[in-house]
Amino acid sequence: MTIPNQLTTLRIILTPVFLYLLFQDSPGYKQAALVVFLVAALTDWYDGMIARRFGYQSEWGRFLDPLADKILTSAAFIGFVVIGLAHVWMVILIVLRDILVTLLRGYSEFKNIAFYPSKGAKIKTTVQMIVLYYLLVVYVAHHSPSIYILMPDTFDAMLHPILVYILMLAVTIFTVWTGVVYLIANRKMIVDLYASTRKTTEPN
């Protein structure tokens, strides 16, 4: 495996570690969860930089890298449901959209059928990561007595249920909207992909 693919694999491995630490009652474990999430997120930036600089490009890497991203972000959103920061229906929509588009894009590359890139994909990812970082940092600070005591009113306001709901609702709507736009823009390619798959599975 190339270095970028190793870093991508590391991101996947760190995901359950992040969730395990996040679900612990100890403030130290929750702080460690934040550190693990940041390290995992940094591997995404670093493996992309190495791949571009040294030309480590592969079909496996192009499929695995976005899948690892979705695994990490989806796990974080699911974790938010468990700790009470997000509603189940929101996370279901976010996760289903991301997994569907990622698998569809990866399978289309395997079949050598080019899909139009999603113009809003990078913005969607940025919006998701901003909200993820915000909620994770504030949640960890809120559950760390030595930090929370410094600005209790501020942390309470930053983690107010109405504000959290608005942020998650905005992420959900934008995520689903970009998914619908992506599917509409690639409807012809989806038909071609289906036809190609059906042709290869038909008996001779």
Helices and strands as residue ranges (DSSP letters): H 3-22, H 27-54, H 59-82, H 88-110, H 121-142, H 145-148, H 152-158, H 161-185, H 187-201
